[in-house]
Every structure is written in C-alpha cells, then in structure tokens.
Amino acid sequence: MTRIGLIMRKIQFTENQGPRVFAERLKALSAELGVEIVFISPERHVSGYDWLPGYEHEKGDLVNYDIVLDQIHSHHIDHVIYTVSGFTFLKMFLPNSVLFPHSFPDPALTGYEMMKPFYTMVDKAVVQTPFLKRQMASQFGITDVDVIPIGFSEELAKKHFNPDEVVDNRVLWIGRDEENRRPDLVVEYARRNPDKEVFMVFGGERYRESMKKYDIPANLKLQFALSQDEVFQLMNSAKVYWSSSRFDTFAMPLTEALAMGKIVVKPEHPCYDHISSAHSFAGNERNWFELVNMAVSSPRRFSQENRDYAFETFSASIMKEGYRQFYSDWLK
C-alpha cells in the first residue's frame, strides 16, 4: 500500500472540527483506494489555544520543520499533503508536496498578511471550491490545482433524516468563538428573538470557557465537542441553519445542512457561491436577522431540493472519486 503523510497542526487533530473530520474521512477513503494516510503534526511549540502569540500560526510552524521531517523520514514517506501554508518549505526536501488549505490569505481572516509570503511558493494544491481555485490563480499564479470537496457522510445524512422531528422555531449555528465567525451576532439574535430556540455548536471544549464572556439568554443553548453522529442528529431537528462567518475555505457544516434538507442562511461573500440551491439565502449582518426569521416562518419544514443538490455535489462518494483521480496522477 502506498504511504503518504498528512501534515496538520496538533490542535486540528484534537478538536471535533472540520480539519479532523477531513483527516479521518481522507484516511478511510484512501485506504479503500490502496493509499495509507499517516498523520503528522509538530509536538514542540504548540498551544491548546490557537490565538496565543507565537503558537499555532505560520511563524510557529517554521520552528517545527526538524520534527516534521523526522516523522516523515521515519515512515519512509516521499509524498505529503500539508494543510498549513507555513509548511510550504517542505517542497525543498520533498518535491511531491501538495497544499490542502484549511485557511487562505483573505483580508477577512486574522493573520492573512503573514500567510501571503508562503503562498508565493506554492506550486500544487488541492482546494475544496471553484472559488478557491480562481483565487489561487488570480492572486498567486498557482494553476496546478484540483477541486475536491470534503464529502459529508451519506450514511449519517440518511440515518438521521426525519422531517417529522424538525422543531419549527429551532435555528442552528456551528462554528468557533473567533471574531471572524461572528458568534456575537448569534448571541444578539437570540436575545432579540426570545421566541426562537437557538443552538450554537463549538468543536472544542476550550470554547466552553471563552463563551463565558457573553451574557447568554435563556433561549440560547451551547453545545461543545459533539461527535459527527450528534451533529447530524441535532442538525435534523433544526429548521434553519445559519452561517455568519466572514470567510470560509469550504464551510463543511453548510454542506451538511444542505444534505439534511435545512433551509440555509449564509453570507453573501463569493467564497460561499458553491452553497447554491433553491432554499439557500445569502445576506449580511444588516439583514441576517430578518432572513433567519423569514426562513423560520416558511411553511416549508425542509428542502428536498437542498438535499438532492448536496448529495449530487458534496457527498463522500464525490470526494472519493475526486481523490481516485488525483492519486492516479500524483502517485504514478
């Protein structure tokens, strides 16, 4: 079996968030394709909180090259996928290095200026959306780019789908307690709309502490570190899924929401153009509250159109076929 390395930050492997879900899904489907994924992450100079100065950002990655290279060589690996642009220098040692970005140097994101120099050295990438492929080419001249979505679990989307269990006033939001995700807007929405039941789901237990800075209204329920099974179960019960982030490289919960037939309210930024179906509505912080309330008031309890679109575009089967084609070219 061919062996390749997947390099992510330590914190990405420890949280129930998109990066870890992607890693586990890639490992499973790769095994079916005859490829063994080896998880690699730096162990030195890391923090449990990714916003501490000097930790878990591109500058911090630079001091971990020896550890990462030691792990790569110990497993006799010569092909790697890295998710953090700070490891772009790996191509000096391993020509077969591919960037799969979990972040992108967009002005909406904290630290984007620090990312930009690394992107000037990227020559091959796998991205999750056509938008990112266009950005790679227009901003950095990177043209060797494959588009492969992070496929949702079709098994879970079928197992938990039950429109009879939809709670008509329930709004769901999934994200992080980070400024660009705008959790403050969700708290304020819940405060202004006491007749709505609002759930906020966070991938890590660390957010249990950080969310204490907010005055949480009684109709707002906080959930932390849910399993994928629990996420889909909760997703099924919501009528509306709302994303308020400024920027995303893929927005995995939005594709899961489509797969579960939710009415979706999303940002109008073009990075969300792939979230495009009959009952997905784009807005901004000036009209989101109205959009969410309009969606909650809809006589429609779920959207079969959204569900069909997701299965046709973002399913695990689509992801597997994408990597089958990618591996056949990259590993030959």
C-alpha positions as a LaTeX table, in Angstrom:
\begin{tabular}{lrrr}
\hline
Residue & $x$ (\AA) & $y$ (\AA) & $z$ (\AA) \\
\hline
Met1 & 0.00 & 0.00 & 0.00 \\
Thr2 & 1.34 & 3.45 & $-0.95$ \\
Arg3 & 2.01 & 5.64 & 2.08 \\
Ile4 & 1.60 & 9.43 & 2.17 \\
Gly5 & 1.76 & 11.94 & 5.01 \\
Leu6 & $-1.00$ & 14.33 & 6.09 \\
Ile7 & 0.52 & 17.25 & 7.99 \\
Met8 & $-1.78$ & 19.27 & 10.23 \\
Arg9 & $-1.38$ & 21.26 & 13.41 \\
Lys10 & $-1.73$ & 19.38 & 16.65 \\
Ile11 & $-4.79$ & 21.40 & 17.64 \\
Gln12 & $-6.51$ & 20.44 & 14.38 \\
Phe13 & $-6.19$ & 16.75 & 15.23 \\
Thr14 & $-7.60$ & 17.22 & 18.74 \\
Glu15 & $-10.84$ & 19.14 & 18.04 \\
Asn16 & $-14.15$ & 17.88 & 16.65 \\
Gln17 & $-13.97$ & 20.36 & 13.79 \\
Gly18 & $-13.63$ & 20.31 & 10.02 \\
Pro19 & $-9.86$ & 19.60 & 9.83 \\
Arg20 & $-10.08$ & 16.47 & 11.97 \\
Val21 & $-13.24$ & 15.27 & 10.22 \\
Phe22 & $-11.47$ & 15.80 & 6.89 \\
Ala23 & $-8.40$ & 13.89 & 8.11 \\
Glu24 & $-10.39$ & 10.88 & 9.28 \\
Arg25 & $-12.51$ & 10.85 & 6.14 \\
Leu26 & $-9.44$ & 11.11 & 3.89 \\
Lys27 & $-7.73$ & 8.29 & 5.78 \\
Ala28 & $-10.73$ & 5.98 & 5.40 \\
Leu29 & $-11.39$ & 6.61 & 1.71 \\
Ser30 & $-7.67$ & 6.49 & 0.87 \\
Ala31 & $-7.42$ & 3.03 & 2.43 \\
Glu32 & $-10.16$ & 1.92 & 0.04 \\
Leu33 & $-8.04$ & 3.30 & $-2.81$ \\
Gly34 & $-4.87$ & 1.49 & $-1.68$ \\
Val35 & $-3.26$ & 4.52 & $-0.03$ \\
Glu36 & $-2.23$ & 4.68 & 3.64 \\
Ile37 & $-2.51$ & 8.10 & 5.28 \\
Val38 & $-0.03$ & 8.78 & 8.11 \\
Phe39 & $-0.97$ & 11.67 & 10.42 \\
Ile40 & 1.95 & 14.02 & 11.15 \\
Ser41 & 1.96 & 17.08 & 13.40 \\
Pro42 & 4.52 & 19.16 & 15.31 \\
Glu43 & 4.87 & 18.40 & 19.01 \\
Arg44 & 7.02 & 21.33 & 20.04 \\
His45 & 5.96 & 24.96 & 20.39 \\
Val46 & 2.24 & 24.23 & 20.21 \\
Ser47 & $-0.59$ & 25.54 & 22.33 \\
Gly48 & $-4.10$ & 24.46 & 23.20 \\
Tyr49 & $-5.28$ & 27.92 & 22.11 \\
Asp50 & $-4.56$ & 28.91 & 18.55 \\
Trp51 & $-4.65$ & 32.66 & 19.17 \\
Leu52 & $-1.69$ & 32.87 & 21.59 \\
Pro53 & 1.23 & 34.86 & 20.11 \\
Gly54 & 3.91 & 32.65 & 18.60 \\
Tyr55 & 1.86 & 29.46 & 18.69 \\
Glu56 & $-0.09$ & 27.51 & 16.09 \\
His57 & 0.46 & 30.01 & 13.29 \\
Glu58 & 2.77 & 30.09 & 10.30 \\
Lys59 & 5.70 & 31.57 & 12.27 \\
Gly60 & 5.35 & 28.83 & 14.85 \\
Asp61 & 5.33 & 26.18 & 12.13 \\
Leu62 & 8.76 & 27.28 & 10.95 \\
Val63 & 10.43 & 26.10 & 14.17 \\
Asn64 & 8.95 & 22.60 & 13.79 \\
Tyr65 & 10.47 & 21.59 & 10.46 \\
Asp66 & 13.02 & 19.24 & 12.02 \\
Ile67 & 10.34 & 17.35 & 13.96 \\
Val68 & 8.05 & 17.11 & 10.95 \\
Leu69 & 10.86 & 15.97 & 8.65 \\
Asp70 & 11.98 & 13.37 & 11.20 \\
Gln71 & 8.45 & 11.95 & 11.31 \\
Ile72 & 8.22 & 11.93 & 7.50 \\
His73 & 11.53 & 10.13 & 7.09 \\
Ser74 & 10.81 & 7.64 & 9.87 \\
His75 & 7.76 & 6.48 & 7.92 \\
His76 & 9.67 & 6.43 & 4.61 \\
Ile77 & 7.28 & 8.94 & 3.05 \\
Asp78 & 8.00 & 10.93 & $-0.08$ \\
His79 & 4.51 & 12.33 & $-0.82$ \\
Val80 & 2.83 & 14.73 & 1.63 \\
Ile81 & $-0.34$ & 16.78 & 1.86 \\
Tyr82 & 0.01 & 19.74 & 4.21 \\
Thr83 & $-2.91$ & 21.87 & 5.40 \\
Val84 & $-0.97$ & 24.85 & 6.79 \\
Ser85 & 0.87 & 27.21 & 4.46 \\
Gly86 & 3.75 & 27.57 & 6.94 \\
Phe87 & 4.95 & 24.15 & 5.78 \\
Thr88 & 5.38 & 25.27 & 2.16 \\
Phe89 & 9.17 & 24.96 & 2.58 \\
Leu90 & 8.72 & 21.18 & 2.68 \\
Lys91 & 8.94 & 21.13 & $-1.10$ \\
Met92 & 12.67 & 21.93 & $-0.71$ \\
Phe93 & 13.02 & 18.45 & 0.80 \\
Leu94 & 10.01 & 16.68 & $-0.73$ \\
Pro95 & 9.14 & 17.77 & $-4.28$ \\
Asn96 & 5.87 & 15.83 & $-4.06$ \\
Ser97 & 4.25 & 18.21 & $-1.56$ \\
Val98 & 0.69 & 19.44 & $-2.02$ \\
Leu99 & $-1.12$ & 22.19 & $-0.11$ \\
Phe100 & $-4.68$ & 21.46 & 1.03 \\
Pro101 & $-5.55$ & 24.80 & 2.68 \\
His102 & $-7.75$ & 24.98 & 5.77 \\
Ser103 & $-7.16$ & 28.72 & 5.65 \\
Phe104 & $-6.44$ & 31.27 & 2.93 \\
Pro105 & $-4.84$ & 34.74 & 2.93 \\
Asp106 & $-8.08$ & 36.68 & 2.66 \\
Pro107 & $-8.41$ & 40.09 & 4.37 \\
Ala108 & $-11.40$ & 38.74 & 6.33 \\
Leu109 & $-9.08$ & 36.41 & 8.28 \\
Thr110 & $-6.77$ & 37.27 & 11.17 \\
Gly111 & $-3.11$ & 36.94 & 10.20 \\
Tyr112 & $-3.72$ & 36.89 & 6.45 \\
Glu113 & $-0.68$ & 39.12 & 5.76 \\
Met114 & 1.53 & 36.54 & 7.46 \\
Met115 & 0.22 & 33.79 & 5.17 \\
Lys116 & 0.79 & 35.61 & 1.89 \\
Pro117 & 4.58 & 35.07 & 1.50 \\
Phe118 & 4.15 & 31.31 & 1.89 \\
Tyr119 & 1.55 & 31.18 & $-0.87$ \\
Thr120 & 4.00 & 32.72 & $-3.33$ \\
Met121 & 5.99 & 29.46 & $-3.05$ \\
Val122 & 3.09 & 27.02 & $-3.53$ \\
Asp123 & 3.16 & 25.21 & $-6.89$ \\
Lys124 & 0.49 & 22.49 & $-6.41$ \\
Ala125 & $-2.70$ & 22.45 & $-4.38$ \\
Val126 & $-5.97$ & 20.66 & $-3.74$ \\
Val127 & $-8.81$ & 23.02 & $-2.79$ \\
Gln128 & $-12.41$ & 22.47 & $-1.81$ \\
Thr129 & $-14.22$ & 25.00 & $-4.02$ \\
Pro130 & $-14.00$ & 26.55 & $-7.51$ \\
Phe131 & $-13.79$ & 29.94 & $-5.78$ \\
Leu132 & $-10.50$ & 28.98 & $-4.12$ \\
Lys133 & $-9.14$ & 27.64 & $-7.40$ \\
Arg134 & $-9.85$ & 31.01 & $-9.03$ \\
Gln135 & $-8.24$ & 32.86 & $-6.11$ \\
Met136 & $-5.13$ & 30.67 & $-6.26$ \\
Ala137 & $-4.68$ & 31.55 & $-9.94$ \\
Ser138 & $-5.56$ & 35.26 & $-9.80$ \\
Gln139 & $-3.71$ & 36.17 & $-6.59$ \\
Phe140 & $-0.71$ & 33.84 & $-6.63$ \\
Gly141 & $-0.43$ & 32.40 & $-10.14$ \\
Ile142 & $-0.97$ & 28.83 & $-8.87$ \\
Thr143 & $-2.59$ & 26.89 & $-11.72$ \\
Asp144 & $-1.91$ & 23.23 & $-10.82$ \\
Val145 & $-5.00$ & 22.98 & $-8.63$ \\
Asp146 & $-7.56$ & 20.18 & $-8.18$ \\
Val147 & $-11.01$ & 20.88 & $-6.72$ \\
Ile148 & $-12.25$ & 18.11 & $-4.40$ \\
Pro149 & $-14.95$ & 18.73 & $-1.76$ \\
Ile150 & $-14.79$ & 17.42 & 1.80 \\
Gly151 & $-17.62$ & 14.94 & 1.37 \\
Phe152 & $-20.26$ & 14.63 & 4.08 \\
Ser153 & $-21.19$ & 11.23 & 5.46 \\
Glu154 & $-24.01$ & 9.88 & 3.32 \\
Glu155 & $-24.64$ & 7.20 & 5.94 \\
Leu156 & $-25.28$ & 9.77 & 8.70 \\
Ala157 & $-27.30$ & 12.03 & 6.39 \\
Lys158 & $-29.63$ & 9.12 & 5.63 \\
Lys159 & $-29.68$ & 7.70 & 9.15 \\
His160 & $-30.77$ & 10.92 & 10.87 \\
Phe161 & $-33.02$ & 12.49 & 8.23 \\
Asn162 & $-36.55$ & 12.69 & 9.61 \\
Pro163 & $-38.64$ & 15.80 & 8.83 \\
Asp164 & $-41.16$ & 14.80 & 11.49 \\
Glu165 & $-38.55$ & 15.64 & 14.14 \\
Val166 & $-37.95$ & 19.21 & 12.94 \\
Val167 & $-38.54$ & 21.80 & 15.68 \\
Asp168 & $-40.25$ & 24.67 & 13.88 \\
Asn169 & $-38.57$ & 27.51 & 15.80 \\
Arg170 & $-35.07$ & 25.98 & 16.06 \\
Val171 & $-32.07$ & 27.73 & 14.50 \\
Leu172 & $-28.65$ & 26.04 & 14.40 \\
Trp173 & $-25.21$ & 27.65 & 14.10 \\
Ile174 & $-21.88$ & 25.75 & 14.10 \\
Gly175 & $-18.52$ & 27.45 & 14.42 \\
Arg176 & $-15.76$ & 28.72 & 16.68 \\
Asp177 & $-15.59$ & 31.51 & 19.22 \\
Glu178 & $-13.45$ & 33.60 & 16.89 \\
Glu179 & $-14.07$ & 37.16 & 15.75 \\
Asn180 & $-14.37$ & 36.35 & 12.04 \\
Arg181 & $-17.08$ & 33.73 & 12.79 \\
Arg182 & $-19.27$ & 36.43 & 14.41 \\
Pro183 & $-20.66$ & 34.43 & 17.34 \\
Asp184 & $-21.61$ & 37.78 & 18.87 \\
Leu185 & $-24.28$ & 38.20 & 16.18 \\
Val186 & $-25.85$ & 34.87 & 17.06 \\
Val187 & $-25.98$ & 35.74 & 20.76 \\
Glu188 & $-27.61$ & 39.07 & 19.90 \\
Tyr189 & $-30.09$ & 37.40 & 17.54 \\
Ala190 & $-31.17$ & 35.03 & 20.30 \\
Arg191 & $-31.55$ & 37.93 & 22.73 \\
Arg192 & $-33.78$ & 39.87 & 20.31 \\
Asn193 & $-35.84$ & 36.81 & 19.37 \\
Pro194 & $-36.80$ & 35.05 & 22.61 \\
Asp195 & $-39.44$ & 33.02 & 20.75 \\
Lys196 & $-36.69$ & 31.22 & 18.79 \\
Glu197 & $-34.66$ & 28.28 & 20.11 \\
Val198 & $-31.05$ & 28.85 & 19.05 \\
Phe199 & $-28.28$ & 26.25 & 19.22 \\
Met200 & $-24.60$ & 27.15 & 18.93 \\
Val201 & $-22.22$ & 24.22 & 18.46 \\
Phe202 & $-18.47$ & 24.54 & 19.07 \\
Gly203 & $-15.90$ & 21.94 & 18.10 \\
Gly204 & $-13.69$ & 22.16 & 21.18 \\
Glu205 & $-14.16$ & 22.13 & 24.95 \\
Arg206 & $-11.93$ & 25.22 & 25.19 \\
Tyr207 & $-14.81$ & 27.33 & 23.90 \\
Arg208 & $-16.84$ & 26.43 & 26.98 \\
Glu209 & $-14.59$ & 28.82 & 28.90 \\
Ser210 & $-14.29$ & 31.53 & 26.24 \\
Met211 & $-18.06$ & 31.80 & 25.72 \\
Lys212 & $-18.45$ & 32.86 & 29.35 \\
Lys213 & $-17.66$ & 36.41 & 28.27 \\
Tyr214 & $-21.15$ & 36.63 & 26.75 \\
Asp215 & $-24.42$ & 37.16 & 28.58 \\
Ile216 & $-26.19$ & 34.05 & 27.29 \\
Pro217 & $-30.00$ & 34.42 & 27.01 \\
Ala218 & $-32.23$ & 31.56 & 28.19 \\
Asn219 & $-33.28$ & 30.56 & 24.67 \\
Leu220 & $-29.66$ & 30.03 & 23.54 \\
Lys221 & $-28.23$ & 26.52 & 24.01 \\
Leu222 & $-24.47$ & 25.93 & 23.81 \\
Gln223 & $-23.01$ & 22.57 & 22.76 \\
Phe224 & $-19.34$ & 21.58 & 22.73 \\
Ala225 & $-17.25$ & 18.89 & 21.01 \\
Leu226 & $-20.15$ & 16.91 & 19.56 \\
Ser227 & $-19.45$ & 13.78 & 17.54 \\
Gln228 & $-20.43$ & 13.69 & 13.87 \\
Asp229 & $-23.35$ & 11.44 & 14.81 \\
Glu230 & $-24.55$ & 14.00 & 17.37 \\
Val231 & $-24.10$ & 16.86 & 14.90 \\
Phe232 & $-26.31$ & 15.19 & 12.29 \\
Gln233 & $-28.93$ & 14.31 & 14.90 \\
Leu234 & $-29.09$ & 17.92 & 16.09 \\
Met235 & $-28.96$ & 19.22 & 12.51 \\
Asn236 & $-32.03$ & 17.16 & 11.65 \\
Ser237 & $-34.03$ & 18.79 & 14.44 \\
Ala238 & $-33.32$ & 22.36 & 13.30 \\
Lys239 & $-35.46$ & 24.11 & 10.74 \\
Val240 & $-32.86$ & 26.71 & 9.75 \\
Tyr241 & $-29.07$ & 26.53 & 9.56 \\
Trp242 & $-27.31$ & 29.91 & 9.75 \\
Ser243 & $-23.66$ & 30.68 & 8.99 \\
Ser244 & $-22.37$ & 34.14 & 9.89 \\
Ser245 & $-18.66$ & 33.76 & 9.10 \\
Arg246 & $-16.74$ & 36.38 & 7.14 \\
Phe247 & $-14.83$ & 33.80 & 5.11 \\
Asp248 & $-14.54$ & 30.01 & 4.74 \\
Thr249 & $-12.39$ & 27.71 & 2.65 \\
Phe250 & $-15.24$ & 25.19 & 2.41 \\
Ala251 & $-17.90$ & 25.59 & 5.15 \\
Met252 & $-18.44$ & 21.89 & 5.83 \\
Pro253 & $-21.45$ & 22.40 & 8.18 \\
Leu254 & $-23.23$ & 24.27 & 5.39 \\
Thr255 & $-22.94$ & 21.29 & 3.03 \\
Glu256 & $-24.11$ & 19.01 & 5.85 \\
Ala257 & $-27.07$ & 21.35 & 6.42 \\
Leu258 & $-27.99$ & 21.14 & 2.74 \\
Ala259 & $-27.71$ & 17.35 & 2.91 \\
Met260 & $-30.14$ & 17.32 & 5.83 \\
Gly261 & $-32.63$ & 19.45 & 3.92 \\
Lys262 & $-32.25$ & 22.54 & 6.08 \\
Ile263 & $-33.29$ & 26.00 & 4.94 \\
Val264 & $-29.92$ & 27.76 & 4.82 \\
Val265 & $-28.99$ & 31.37 & 5.57 \\
Lys266 & $-25.40$ & 32.16 & 4.58 \\
Pro267 & $-23.03$ & 35.09 & 3.96 \\
Glu268 & $-23.09$ & 36.79 & 0.56 \\
His269 & $-19.28$ & 36.54 & 0.17 \\
Pro270 & $-18.39$ & 34.74 & $-3.10$ \\
Cys271 & $-16.48$ & 32.05 & $-1.16$ \\
Tyr272 & $-19.96$ & 30.63 & $-0.41$ \\
Asp273 & $-21.07$ & 30.51 & $-4.05$ \\
His274 & $-20.93$ & 26.70 & $-4.01$ \\
Ile275 & $-23.70$ & 26.72 & $-1.38$ \\
Ser276 & $-26.29$ & 27.43 & $-4.03$ \\
Ser277 & $-29.64$ & 25.71 & $-4.10$ \\
Ala278 & $-33.34$ & 26.52 & $-4.10$ \\
His279 & $-33.58$ & 27.26 & $-0.38$ \\
Ser280 & $-30.19$ & 28.78 & 0.49 \\
Phe281 & $-30.34$ & 32.54 & 1.01 \\
Ala282 & $-27.37$ & 34.93 & 1.16 \\
Gly283 & $-27.25$ & 38.05 & 3.28 \\
Asn284 & $-25.11$ & 40.10 & 5.62 \\
Glu285 & $-25.17$ & 41.44 & 9.16 \\
Arg286 & $-27.61$ & 44.20 & 8.16 \\
Asn287 & $-30.36$ & 41.78 & 7.11 \\
Trp288 & $-29.44$ & 38.38 & 8.58 \\
Phe289 & $-31.87$ & 38.59 & 11.48 \\
Glu290 & $-34.74$ & 39.26 & 9.05 \\
Leu291 & $-33.58$ & 36.48 & 6.73 \\
Val292 & $-33.38$ & 33.97 & 9.57 \\
Asn293 & $-36.85$ & 34.93 & 10.79 \\
Met294 & $-38.27$ & 34.67 & 7.27 \\
Ala295 & $-36.72$ & 31.20 & 6.93 \\
Val296 & $-38.12$ & 30.12 & 10.31 \\
Ser297 & $-41.56$ & 31.38 & 9.23 \\
Ser298 & $-41.55$ & 29.41 & 5.99 \\
Pro299 & $-44.36$ & 26.83 & 5.69 \\
Arg300 & $-41.68$ & 24.50 & 4.31 \\
Arg301 & $-40.20$ & 22.29 & 7.07 \\
Phe302 & $-37.35$ & 21.02 & 4.91 \\
Ser303 & $-35.95$ & 21.36 & 1.41 \\
Gln304 & $-35.70$ & 18.26 & $-0.76$ \\
Glu305 & $-34.03$ & 20.44 & $-3.40$ \\
Asn306 & $-31.21$ & 21.35 & $-1.00$ \\
Arg307 & $-30.81$ & 17.71 & $-0.02$ \\
Asp308 & $-30.65$ & 16.48 & $-3.62$ \\
Tyr309 & $-28.13$ & 19.18 & $-4.55$ \\
Ala310 & $-25.85$ & 18.23 & $-1.66$ \\
Phe311 & $-25.87$ & 14.53 & $-2.48$ \\
Glu312 & $-25.08$ & 15.31 & $-6.13$ \\
Thr313 & $-22.28$ & 17.76 & $-5.32$ \\
Phe314 & $-20.66$ & 17.23 & $-1.89$ \\
Ser315 & $-21.18$ & 13.61 & $-0.82$ \\
Ala316 & $-18.44$ & 11.26 & 0.37 \\
Ser317 & $-18.83$ & 9.43 & $-2.95$ \\
Ile318 & $-17.95$ & 12.62 & $-4.85$ \\
Met319 & $-14.93$ & 13.14 & $-2.57$ \\
Lys320 & $-13.75$ & 9.54 & $-3.09$ \\
Glu321 & $-13.95$ & 9.79 & $-6.87$ \\
Gly322 & $-12.05$ & 13.09 & $-6.74$ \\
Tyr323 & $-9.19$ & 11.52 & $-4.81$ \\
Arg324 & $-9.20$ & 8.44 & $-7.02$ \\
Gln325 & $-8.43$ & 10.69 & $-9.99$ \\
Phe326 & $-5.99$ & 12.86 & $-8.01$ \\
Tyr327 & $-3.98$ & 9.90 & $-6.69$ \\
Ser328 & $-3.81$ & 8.24 & $-10.09$ \\
Asp329 & $-2.00$ & 11.32 & $-11.44$ \\
Trp330 & 0.04 & 12.38 & $-8.39$ \\
Leu331 & 1.29 & 8.98 & $-7.24$ \\
Lys332 & 2.14 & 7.45 & $-10.62$ \\
\hline
\end{tabular}
